[in-house]
Every structure is written in structure tokens, then in C-alpha cells.
Amino acid sequence: MMDSNAKSHRAILQRIARRAMIGRGLFPDFSHEALSELDRINAPATKTEEPVHDLRNLPWCSIDNDDSLDLDQLTVAGAMPGDKLKILVAVADVDAIVKKGSAIDEHARQNTVSVYTTAKIFPMIPEKLSTGFTSLNHGTNRLAIIIEMVIAGDGSIQTSEIYGATVRNHAKLAYNSVAAWLEGNGPMPEGIGAVEGLDENLHIQDKVAQKMKAFRHVHGALNLETIEARPVFDADEIRDLEVERKNRAKDIIEDFMIAANGVTARYLASKMFPSLRRVVHTPKRWDRIMEIASESGSALPPTPDSKALEQFLVKAKTTDPLRFPDLSLSIIKLLGPGEYMVEFPGESSEGHFGLAVRDYTHSTAPNRRYPDLITQRLLKAALAGHPVRLNIGVKSFILMSSYYLHLPACLLLNNEVQDNRQLPFGCIHASLLLPLFSHLF
């Protein structure tokens, strides 16, 4: 007779998720070799190849989901003369522990991301690391890569710098409670009041993020909003669905991470390093997007124009906010999926149509996404002044293979759905990069 626990909602969904992982060529479990490596890791990394700054005294904090334990980023703001402000983003130095070619790295390379399903998380790297030694946990000292940005009064990035540092998370905060406080709908979260100056610092971060957001949208970044429901468990049974909504705390992280990803891409290009760009192509189905706009009484130009599309979206949201999520979903599908593509020194990628930026990579979640770990290793090599030696003979092979790279889609992240025939290509593509960058990681 089947155990009653095996019939619970959680158990049923876990079995479905496990079958889906295996069916898509992913590893739901870590190998014996990876677990043996893990047993030998008993502390966080404290040393790196290059000298690092000591920034532990800054009022760093993390803002994430209530139940998040794999903390990849910290943020802090700093005052400057005039109307400029400084924003620092700290990204966990995962590479300091997860070394290229290790069994743990091989697992991460195969799965490419942490897979978040309703009833179970399949972490890209073991939770002893991703929620422990490589996580920027509250009250702990950790190595990090710092992306420092000076933001002008209009929300544009004036200057930037990247370097290594030791940081300390002084407050682990959650989106919804921070947003309620910032928006005047709730009390100050306890963690904020416990850190001197953090309340003022978060208000500065909020102010800067709103300016950065406005600047991006003026330049054509798309204002899209979909409805996402998160199952709520009572013990092992689903009792409700909660709708996830955008808020100002999420805006802080979203706008800072978008900016940090752009700074990272441009830094690698300036050092004549290859990079793994996140690309959303100019939409091929622009004619259908024009039809949707026309049905709403708006006209779009005959050639793809992100600024014009953003103006239509803003108008549509104001006119009919109730149906705007449905419109957003239609536009998202017509824009097409994001892809990862290799950009070589001296070349120029198409950019990200939805964000209206040319230089964009993924770099701020190395505990959760393998492309971010690839980027981190490239970035650390550039910071250390290591020469880059390209195997040009594999260039065309890499470029051809990059066509198939739809990592978040293939791994059910962000709820994107792709034709199953594309899935294996996305899952194995990270391994195709190793002949090119093997001297770095």
C-alpha cells in the first residue's frame, strides 16, 4: 500500500518534476563525485588571486523572495556631490569555490540553472554551497565582485568600475514587506531598523531605481506586466494560489541588476574579452504586433521600434489596466524568446530589444545560472589581467551552436515554454563553450 505522504500534493508534484528533469536530459541528483567534493568543502572562501577591498562596514542588504536562501546579490547606495549618487552591487564570488572542471561544476554545466518547480528546487550547485558557503547570507563575510556605478540625476549611468571585495550582509529583507514600507502601506521591516542608516539608504536606492527605470523606458525599454500565481502549501497540500505582483522593492533589484549586467558586458568588451550576451532579437512578427496596436486604436511604424511600442503599452495600461496583463503576454510571445550568443572582441551583438540596450549579459546570479558563472570567470580573468587566447578554429561552430541556446526556457525558468525538440540543445550548449574558453575556467 502506498504511504499516505506519497499521495500528497507535494509528493505527486515532486515525482512529476523529477520525471520532467530526466526526460529533458537534466540531472535531478548530484553524482557521487560531486558529493565527495562537497564533503571536502568545509568553509567559505576567504582568499582570491587578486587583492580585494574590505567593504564589510557598508550597510549592505539583500532583497529577495521571502523563502529565498540562495542569495546572489547585495546592494547599497552612497552619496556624492551634486545630484549624482553611487550604487554598488555585490555579486557572490561562486567561482572562488566552484572550480572549472570539478564534478560540481560539471553538474552545473549540464543543468545550466537551478530549476524551481512548485514542490521542489533542483539546485544548480549543492545547497551546502548555494544557500551556504557561496550565498551572501545575513551576518556572514563573503567574497564578492563589486559593480560600482555613478548615476546622474536623470537616471543614466555616468561612470562605472568593477573590482573584488569582502562584504557582509547586514539585513536579509523580502520584497513584499520592503515594498509595503516604501509605498507607505506597512511598517518598517524589523531588519531595517536594526542597521544604522539602512532606512535612509533604502530610500535612496528606491529613488535612484525609479529614476533609472524612467530613463530606460524613455529610451524604449518595454513596460510589460503579466500575472504569475504562486502555489501556497499548507504542510504538503496546496491550499491557495497567490498572485505575484510588481512592486518598488522588486524595481530596486531589477533596475540595479539590468544596469550591472550592462556594465559587465561593456567591461569585458573594453578588455577585448569574449562574452556571453543575452539577446532578444528585433521581432520577426512585428506585423502582428502592429495589428494588435491597430485593434486598440493605435498605430505603430512599419519597422520595429521599441520606443513606439513602449508608448503604445503605456497608453494601453492607462486605458485598460484590467486587461493589460493579457496584452503584455501576447506581446511577449510575439517578441520571441531570449537567447545566449557569444560576442567576440571587436564584434557587435544585436542587443536586447525588450530592454532597449545593445550591451547585455547575465552576470548577477552565479549561484543559480551557469551563464552567470561563465561570465564571472571571464570577468575575474579580465580583472587579473590574464591574456585571452581565442581558439578561432571553433568560432563558427560556437556561433552556430549559440542559435539553440534558450537556457531559461529549456529549464522551465520564467515559465517560458519551448518546443521540446529544442530543449537538449539549450541544456548542452554551455559545454560547447569550453573549447573556446578552457584556459580561463
MIMARGU-892296 format. One line per 10 residues: number of its first residue (from 1); their letters; for each residue y, x, z of C-alpha. Coordinates in Angstrom, 2 decimals, always signed. Layout:
residues N
NUM) a) Y:X:Z ~ ...
//
This chain:
residues 441
1) mmdsnakshr) +0.00:+0.00:+0.00 ~ +3.44:+1.33:-0.90 ~ +5.63:+2.31:+2.04 ~ +8.47:-0.21:+2.58 ~ +11.00:+2.62:+2.28 ~ +9.69:+3.33:-1.22 ~ +10.73:-0.20:-2.22 ~ +14.32:+0.20:-1.01 ~ +17.19:+0.17:-3.48 ~ +17.88:+3.85:-2.77
11) ailqriarra) +14.27:+4.93:-3.33 ~ +13.95:+2.96:-6.56 ~ +17.20:+4.39:-7.93 ~ +16.19:+7.90:-6.90 ~ +12.95:+7.61:-8.86 ~ +14.82:+6.32:-11.91 ~ +17.32:+9.18:-11.67 ~ +14.57:+11.76:-11.35 ~ +12.76:+10.43:-14.43 ~ +16.04:+10.45:-16.36
21) migrglfpdf) +16.67:+14.08:-15.40 ~ +13.23:+15.21:-16.52 ~ +13.43:+13.12:-19.69 ~ +16.61:+14.93:-20.68 ~ +15.27:+18.41:-20.10 ~ +17.04:+18.92:-16.76 ~ +15.61:+20.35:-13.56 ~ +15.70:+17.92:-10.61 ~ +14.38:+20.65:-8.29 ~ +15.13:+24.33:-7.78
31) shealseldr) +12.47:+26.87:-8.69 ~ +10.57:+28.93:-6.10 ~ +12.50:+31.98:-7.31 ~ +15.83:+30.24:-6.73 ~ +14.78:+29.08:-3.27 ~ +13.63:+32.61:-2.41 ~ +17.03:+33.95:-3.45 ~ +18.68:+31.26:-1.37 ~ +16.72:+32.31:+1.73 ~ +18.27:+35.77:+1.43
41) inapatktee) +21.84:+34.43:+1.40 ~ +22.94:+34.03:+4.99 ~ +26.73:+34.19:+4.92 ~ +29.72:+33.54:+2.64 ~ +31.07:+36.38:+0.50 ~ +33.85:+38.39:+2.12 ~ +34.39:+41.17:-0.43 ~ +35.19:+41.26:-4.12 ~ +35.68:+44.01:-6.67 ~ +39.48:+43.91:-6.59
51) pvhdlrnlpw) +41.79:+43.80:-3.52 ~ +42.77:+40.26:-2.58 ~ +45.78:+38.70:-0.90 ~ +45.47:+37.21:+2.56 ~ +46.83:+33.66:+2.29 ~ +44.95:+32.12:+5.20 ~ +48.16:+31.25:+7.05 ~ +49.42:+28.85:+4.35 ~ +48.87:+25.13:+5.12 ~ +46.06:+24.71:+2.59
61) csidnddsld) +44.25:+21.38:+2.44 ~ +41.56:+19.74:+0.32 ~ +41.84:+16.19:-1.02 ~ +38.68:+14.65:-2.42 ~ +36.43:+11.62:-2.08 ~ +35.57:+10.51:+1.44 ~ +31.98:+11.71:+1.11 ~ +32.59:+14.90:-0.89 ~ +31.13:+18.06:+0.64 ~ +31.29:+20.44:-2.35
71) ldqltvagam) +34.96:+21.40:-2.12 ~ +36.15:+23.41:-5.11 ~ +39.93:+23.36:-4.70 ~ +42.71:+23.63:-2.14 ~ +46.41:+23.06:-2.80 ~ +49.71:+24.00:-1.16 ~ +53.39:+23.85:-2.12 ~ +56.16:+26.36:-1.48 ~ +59.94:+26.02:-1.56 ~ +62.10:+28.05:-3.97
81) pgdklkilva) +65.85:+28.32:-4.64 ~ +67.40:+25.52:-6.66 ~ +65.28:+22.63:-7.91 ~ +62.20:+24.73:-8.57 ~ +59.04:+24.50:-6.47 ~ +55.92:+26.64:-6.27 ~ +52.43:+25.14:-6.42 ~ +49.35:+27.15:-5.54 ~ +45.83:+26.02:-6.42 ~ +42.91:+27.85:-4.80
91) vadvdaivkk) +39.57:+27.64:-6.65 ~ +36.37:+28.61:-4.84 ~ +35.03:+32.03:-5.90 ~ +31.49:+30.86:-6.62 ~ +30.72:+33.96:-8.71 ~ +31.08:+36.09:-5.57 ~ +27.64:+34.77:-4.51 ~ +26.03:+33.20:-7.60 ~ +25.49:+36.22:-9.82 ~ +24.81:+36.23:-13.54
101) gsaideharq) +21.11:+36.27:-14.35 ~ +19.97:+35.25:-10.88 ~ +17.43:+32.46:-10.53 ~ +20.12:+30.23:-9.01 ~ +22.37:+30.97:-11.98 ~ +19.53:+30.17:-14.40 ~ +19.13:+26.73:-12.79 ~ +22.87:+26.12:-13.05 ~ +22.86:+27.28:-16.68 ~ +20.08:+24.85:-17.55
111) ntvsvyttak) +21.56:+21.79:-15.84 ~ +25.21:+22.70:-16.58 ~ +26.72:+20.34:-13.97 ~ +25.93:+18.66:-10.69 ~ +24.55:+15.26:-11.59 ~ +25.96:+12.46:-9.46 ~ +23.85:+9.33:-9.52 ~ +24.13:+6.22:-7.40 ~ +21.43:+7.13:-4.90 ~ +21.10:+10.92:-5.18
121) ifpmipekls) +23.06:+14.02:-6.07 ~ +21.28:+16.75:-8.05 ~ +23.50:+19.77:-7.28 ~ +24.05:+22.44:-9.90 ~ +23.66:+25.11:-7.23 ~ +21.84:+24.61:-3.92 ~ +23.73:+22.65:-1.29 ~ +23.44:+25.56:+1.14 ~ +25.98:+27.17:-1.20 ~ +27.81:+24.32:-2.95
131) tgftslnhgt) +28.52:+22.47:+0.31 ~ +28.36:+25.58:+2.46 ~ +28.99:+29.22:+1.60 ~ +30.79:+28.65:-1.72 ~ +32.60:+25.48:-0.63 ~ +36.18:+25.66:+0.66 ~ +35.17:+23.92:+3.86 ~ +37.51:+22.93:+6.65 ~ +38.13:+25.66:+9.19 ~ +36.44:+28.43:+7.18
141) nrlaiiiemv) +37.71:+31.57:+5.46 ~ +36.70:+31.82:+1.81 ~ +37.35:+33.97:-1.25 ~ +39.23:+32.13:-3.98 ~ +41.01:+32.53:-7.29 ~ +44.67:+31.51:-6.97 ~ +46.60:+29.87:-9.79 ~ +50.28:+30.08:-8.80 ~ +52.79:+28.02:-10.78 ~ +56.55:+27.67:-10.59
151) iagdgsiqts) +57.53:+24.11:-11.52 ~ +61.01:+23.23:-12.78 ~ +62.90:+20.10:-11.81 ~ +61.71:+18.30:-14.95 ~ +58.02:+18.93:-14.13 ~ +57.45:+21.73:-16.63 ~ +55.70:+24.99:-15.76 ~ +58.22:+27.84:-15.82 ~ +56.06:+30.81:-14.82 ~ +52.54:+31.38:-13.57
161) eiygatvrnh) +50.35:+34.04:-12.01 ~ +46.64:+34.40:-11.24 ~ +45.08:+36.59:-8.54 ~ +42.38:+36.71:-5.89 ~ +42.89:+35.78:-2.25 ~ +41.26:+34.84:+1.03 ~ +42.17:+31.28:+2.01 ~ +41.47:+28.86:+4.86 ~ +41.19:+25.08:+4.57 ~ +43.26:+23.66:+7.43
171) aklaynsvaa) +42.62:+19.97:+6.67 ~ +39.85:+18.11:+4.84 ~ +41.51:+14.95:+3.52 ~ +40.40:+11.95:+1.46 ~ +42.11:+10.32:-1.50 ~ +42.40:+6.76:-0.26 ~ +43.77:+7.46:+3.22 ~ +46.25:+10.06:+1.93 ~ +47.39:+7.69:-0.83 ~ +47.87:+4.81:+1.59
181) wlegngpmpe) +50.05:+7.05:+3.76 ~ +52.08:+8.44:+0.84 ~ +52.63:+4.94:-0.54 ~ +53.69:+3.56:+2.85 ~ +50.65:+1.33:+3.26 ~ +48.80:+3.18:+6.01 ~ +49.12:+5.60:+8.91 ~ +49.23:+9.36:+8.57 ~ +45.65:+10.68:+8.43 ~ +44.71:+12.49:+11.61
191) gigaveglde) +44.00:+15.75:+9.79 ~ +47.58:+15.96:+8.52 ~ +49.20:+15.60:+11.91 ~ +47.00:+18.36:+13.32 ~ +48.51:+21.00:+10.99 ~ +52.12:+22.03:+11.49 ~ +54.22:+21.35:+8.42 ~ +51.42:+19.79:+6.38 ~ +53.04:+16.33:+6.29 ~ +56.19:+17.74:+4.68
201) nlhiqdkvaq) +54.13:+19.94:+2.38 ~ +52.11:+16.99:+1.07 ~ +55.27:+15.02:+0.41 ~ +56.50:+17.98:-1.66 ~ +53.16:+18.12:-3.51 ~ +53.40:+14.38:-4.20 ~ +56.96:+14.73:-5.53 ~ +56.03:+17.64:-7.80 ~ +52.88:+15.90:-9.08 ~ +54.85:+12.80:-10.06
211) kmkafrhvhg) +57.34:+14.97:-11.98 ~ +54.52:+16.84:-13.71 ~ +52.85:+13.56:-14.59 ~ +56.08:+12.15:-16.05 ~ +56.62:+15.34:-18.07 ~ +53.09:+15.17:-19.51 ~ +53.45:+11.53:-20.55 ~ +56.84:+12.11:-22.17 ~ +55.11:+14.71:-24.32 ~ +52.26:+12.39:-25.31
221) alnletiear) +49.62:+12.53:-22.57 ~ +47.87:+9.16:-22.63 ~ +48.15:+6.65:-19.81 ~ +44.64:+5.21:-19.66 ~ +43.11:+3.20:-16.86 ~ +39.55:+1.93:-16.63 ~ +37.73:+0.09:-13.86 ~ +34.94:+2.01:-12.14 ~ +32.74:+0.42:-9.48 ~ +31.01:+2.49:-6.81
231) pvfdadeird) +27.90:+1.08:-5.09 ~ +28.15:+0.86:-1.30 ~ +24.93:+1.36:+0.65 ~ +24.03:-0.20:+3.99 ~ +21.28:+2.16:+5.09 ~ +19.08:+2.23:+1.95 ~ +20.17:-1.09:+0.45 ~ +23.15:-1.72:-1.84 ~ +25.36:-4.29:-0.15 ~ +28.52:-4.18:-2.27
241) leverknrak) +30.44:-2.62:-5.15 ~ +33.84:-1.05:-4.52 ~ +36.34:-0.63:-7.34 ~ +37.76:+2.88:-7.66 ~ +41.46:+2.84:-8.45 ~ +44.03:+5.48:-9.31 ~ +46.47:+6.43:-6.60 ~ +49.09:+9.06:-5.79 ~ +46.69:+11.33:-3.91 ~ +44.44:+11.43:-6.99
251) diiedfmiaa) +47.55:+12.13:-9.08 ~ +48.25:+15.25:-6.99 ~ +44.84:+16.72:-7.73 ~ +44.70:+15.51:-11.35 ~ +48.09:+16.92:-12.33 ~ +47.67:+20.21:-10.47 ~ +44.21:+20.79:-11.97 ~ +45.37:+19.96:-15.50 ~ +48.18:+22.47:-15.06 ~ +45.86:+25.11:-13.57
261) ngvtarylas) +43.39:+24.70:-16.44 ~ +46.17:+25.25:-18.97 ~ +47.45:+28.33:-17.14 ~ +43.91:+29.77:-17.06 ~ +43.38:+29.22:-20.80 ~ +46.69:+30.89:-21.65 ~ +45.99:+33.80:-19.29 ~ +42.67:+34.58:-20.98 ~ +44.32:+34.37:-24.39 ~ +47.09:+36.75:-23.25
271) kmfpslrrvv) +44.42:+39.27:-22.21 ~ +42.67:+38.92:-25.59 ~ +39.61:+37.38:-23.94 ~ +37.47:+34.63:-25.47 ~ +37.49:+31.34:-23.62 ~ +35.56:+28.09:-23.47 ~ +38.05:+25.38:-24.41 ~ +37.77:+21.69:-23.58 ~ +38.73:+19.88:-26.77 ~ +39.36:+16.24:-27.66
281) htpkrwdrim) +39.84:+16.16:-31.43 ~ +42.50:+14.23:-33.27 ~ +40.85:+10.79:-33.52 ~ +38.98:+10.10:-36.74 ~ +39.18:+6.34:-36.15 ~ +42.96:+6.21:-35.95 ~ +42.94:+3.30:-38.41 ~ +41.07:+1.16:-35.89 ~ +43.50:+2.21:-33.12 ~ +46.32:+1.09:-35.42
291) eiasesgsal) +44.61:-2.27:-35.85 ~ +44.33:-2.76:-32.09 ~ +48.03:-1.98:-31.68 ~ +48.90:-4.35:-34.52 ~ +46.92:-7.16:-32.87 ~ +49.17:-6.69:-29.84 ~ +52.33:-6.81:-31.93 ~ +52.94:-3.04:-32.04 ~ +52.97:-0.62:-34.96 ~ +51.63:+2.93:-34.90
301) pptpdskale) +52.36:+5.59:-37.53 ~ +49.73:+6.14:-40.25 ~ +48.83:+9.60:-38.92 ~ +47.55:+10.27:-35.36 ~ +50.46:+10.63:-32.93 ~ +49.77:+10.89:-29.20 ~ +53.41:+10.15:-28.26 ~ +53.43:+6.94:-30.26 ~ +50.06:+5.92:-28.81 ~ +51.32:+6.60:-25.28
311) qflvkakttd) +54.39:+4.43:-25.88 ~ +52.12:+1.60:-27.06 ~ +49.90:+1.99:-23.98 ~ +52.87:+1.90:-21.58 ~ +54.14:-1.28:-23.24 ~ +50.69:-2.87:-23.20 ~ +50.20:-2.14:-19.50 ~ +53.56:-3.70:-18.66 ~ +52.92:-6.77:-20.82 ~ +49.32:-7.48:-19.72
321) plrfpdlsls) +48.23:-5.36:-16.73 ~ +45.14:-7.51:-16.11 ~ +43.58:-6.70:-19.50 ~ +44.88:-3.13:-19.70 ~ +41.60:-1.58:-18.42 ~ +39.73:-3.28:-21.31 ~ +42.28:-1.94:-23.79 ~ +42.00:+1.52:-22.24 ~ +38.23:+1.51:-22.59 ~ +38.50:+0.55:-26.27
331) iikllgpgey) +40.96:+3.38:-26.92 ~ +38.81:+5.89:-25.03 ~ +35.78:+5.02:-27.17 ~ +37.82:+5.37:-30.36 ~ +39.23:+8.73:-29.31 ~ +35.71:+10.12:-29.16 ~ +34.03:+12.42:-26.63 ~ +35.35:+15.72:-25.37 ~ +33.65:+18.91:-26.50 ~ +33.49:+22.50:-25.37
341) mvefpgesse) +34.36:+25.05:-28.06 ~ +34.64:+28.82:-28.00 ~ +38.08:+30.20:-28.80 ~ +38.09:+33.84:-29.82 ~ +41.06:+36.22:-29.38 ~ +43.73:+35.57:-31.97 ~ +42.36:+32.16:-32.90 ~ +43.74:+28.74:-32.04 ~ +41.72:+25.70:-30.98 ~ +42.67:+22.14:-31.81
351) ghfglavrdy) +43.58:+21.26:-28.25 ~ +43.15:+18.11:-26.16 ~ +44.58:+15.02:-27.90 ~ +44.36:+12.83:-24.79 ~ +46.30:+15.29:-22.62 ~ +48.64:+16.32:-25.46 ~ +48.04:+20.02:-24.78 ~ +46.78:+22.81:-27.03 ~ +45.56:+25.24:-24.36 ~ +42.97:+23.66:-22.09
361) thstapnrry) +39.80:+24.80:-20.39 ~ +37.73:+23.74:-17.38 ~ +38.12:+26.17:-14.50 ~ +38.70:+24.34:-11.23 ~ +35.19:+23.08:-10.29 ~ +32.78:+26.07:-10.39 ~ +30.51:+24.54:-7.73 ~ +29.93:+21.52:-9.96 ~ +30.34:+22.56:-13.64 ~ +28.81:+25.58:-15.35
371) pdlitqrllk) +31.63:+25.90:-17.94 ~ +33.97:+26.45:-14.97 ~ +31.70:+29.21:-13.67 ~ +31.67:+30.81:-17.13 ~ +35.47:+30.66:-17.16 ~ +35.66:+32.11:-13.65 ~ +33.57:+35.11:-14.65 ~ +35.74:+35.71:-17.70 ~ +38.84:+35.35:-15.56 ~ +37.62:+37.81:-12.92
381) aalaghpvrl) +36.73:+40.32:-15.63 ~ +40.21:+39.98:-17.10 ~ +41.82:+40.37:-13.67 ~ +39.75:+43.51:-13.04 ~ +40.82:+44.97:-16.35 ~ +37.32:+45.14:-17.80 ~ +37.28:+45.55:-21.57 ~ +35.83:+42.69:-23.57 ~ +33.30:+43.64:-26.23 ~ +32.50:+40.83:-28.63
391) nigvksfilm) +29.24:+40.66:-30.50 ~ +30.83:+39.39:-33.70 ~ +27.40:+39.03:-35.30 ~ +26.72:+35.91:-33.24 ~ +30.18:+34.44:-33.77 ~ +29.26:+31.94:-36.47 ~ +26.13:+30.94:-34.52 ~ +28.20:+30.24:-31.41 ~ +30.81:+28.28:-33.30 ~ +28.14:+26.16:-34.99
401) ssyylhlpac) +26.39:+25.54:-31.68 ~ +29.62:+24.55:-29.92 ~ +29.71:+21.41:-32.07 ~ +26.91:+19.98:-29.95 ~ +28.45:+20.72:-26.58 ~ +29.21:+17.43:-24.82 ~ +28.23:+18.54:-21.31 ~ +29.67:+15.80:-19.09 ~ +28.36:+13.15:-21.46 ~ +24.87:+14.57:-21.59
411) lllnnevqdn) +24.65:+14.71:-17.83 ~ +25.95:+11.23:-17.08 ~ +29.17:+12.59:-15.57 ~ +32.26:+10.41:-16.01 ~ +30.00:+7.57:-17.19 ~ +30.19:+8.70:-20.83 ~ +27.26:+7.58:-22.99 ~ +25.97:+9.59:-25.92 ~ +23.13:+9.25:-28.40 ~ +20.05:+10.68:-26.66
421) rqlpfgciha) +19.37:+12.89:-29.69 ~ +22.48:+14.91:-28.78 ~ +21.51:+15.49:-25.17 ~ +19.32:+18.59:-25.42 ~ +21.96:+20.48:-27.43 ~ +24.56:+19.93:-24.74 ~ +22.17:+20.91:-22.00 ~ +21.14:+24.19:-23.57 ~ +24.47:+25.23:-25.02 ~ +25.60:+27.30:-22.06
431) slllplfshl) +22.64:+29.61:-22.68 ~ +23.86:+30.19:-26.24 ~ +26.97:+31.85:-24.86 ~ +25.11:+34.60:-23.03 ~ +24.54:+36.90:-26.04 ~ +28.29:+36.86:-26.55 ~ +29.49:+37.35:-23.00 ~ +26.48:+39.04:-21.38 ~ +28.41:+42.16:-20.45 ~ +30.71:+40.05:-18.27
441) f) +28.35:+37.80:-16.34
//
